[in-house]
Amino acid sequence: MNKIAARCIMCGKTYEVAEDHKDYPKLSQAKDAVFVCDRCNYKVRYESEEKQKPKKPM
């Protein structure tokens, strides 16, 4: 199984991306492809959903 070393653009950690990962085709074809790890992806999604919730009255 082939693996590619990819660095997350947000946190800077290096990850081994295997062939079965959803971003593997993009990373293997493009030299300057952007990779965002799952942790940062979920963090941004959570923050954006919390921002869209209505404010509670004081």
C-alpha positions as CSV (number, residue, x, y, z in Angstrom):
1,M,0.0,0.0,0.0
2,N,1.5,3.3,-1.1
3,K,1.6,6.3,1.3
4,I,2.3,10.0,0.8
5,A,3.7,12.3,3.5
6,A,1.5,15.3,3.6
7,R,1.6,18.4,5.9
8,C,-1.6,19.9,7.2
9,I,-1.9,23.6,6.1
10,M,-3.5,24.6,9.4
11,C,-1.7,22.8,12.3
12,G,1.5,21.9,10.5
13,K,1.6,18.2,11.5
14,T,2.9,15.7,9.0
15,Y,0.6,12.8,8.2
16,E,1.0,9.6,6.3
17,V,-1.8,9.5,3.7
18,A,-2.6,6.0,2.5
19,E,-4.2,5.0,-0.8
20,D,-7.6,4.5,0.7
21,H,-7.8,8.1,2.1
22,K,-10.2,10.5,0.3
23,D,-7.4,13.0,-0.5
24,Y,-4.9,10.6,-1.9
25,P,-5.7,11.0,-5.6
26,K,-5.5,14.8,-5.3
27,L,-2.2,14.7,-3.4
28,S,-0.6,12.1,-5.8
29,Q,-1.5,14.1,-9.0
30,A,-0.8,17.7,-8.0
31,K,2.5,18.8,-6.6
32,D,1.1,21.9,-4.8
33,A,-2.2,20.3,-3.5
34,V,-3.5,21.6,-0.1
35,F,-4.0,19.1,2.7
36,V,-6.2,19.7,5.8
37,C,-6.2,16.9,8.4
38,D,-9.4,15.5,9.8
39,R,-8.9,17.2,13.2
40,C,-8.6,20.7,11.7
41,N,-11.5,19.9,9.3
42,Y,-13.8,19.0,12.1
43,K,-12.7,22.0,14.2
44,V,-13.5,24.5,11.5
45,R,-16.8,22.8,10.8
46,Y,-17.8,23.0,14.5
47,E,-16.7,26.6,14.8
48,S,-18.7,27.6,11.8
49,E,-21.8,25.8,13.0
50,E,-21.6,27.4,16.4
51,K,-21.2,30.8,14.8
52,Q,-24.4,30.3,12.8
53,K,-26.6,29.4,15.8
54,P,-28.9,32.1,17.0
55,K,-27.7,34.1,20.0
56,K,-29.3,33.4,23.4
57,P,-31.0,36.4,25.0
58,M,-29.4,37.6,28.2
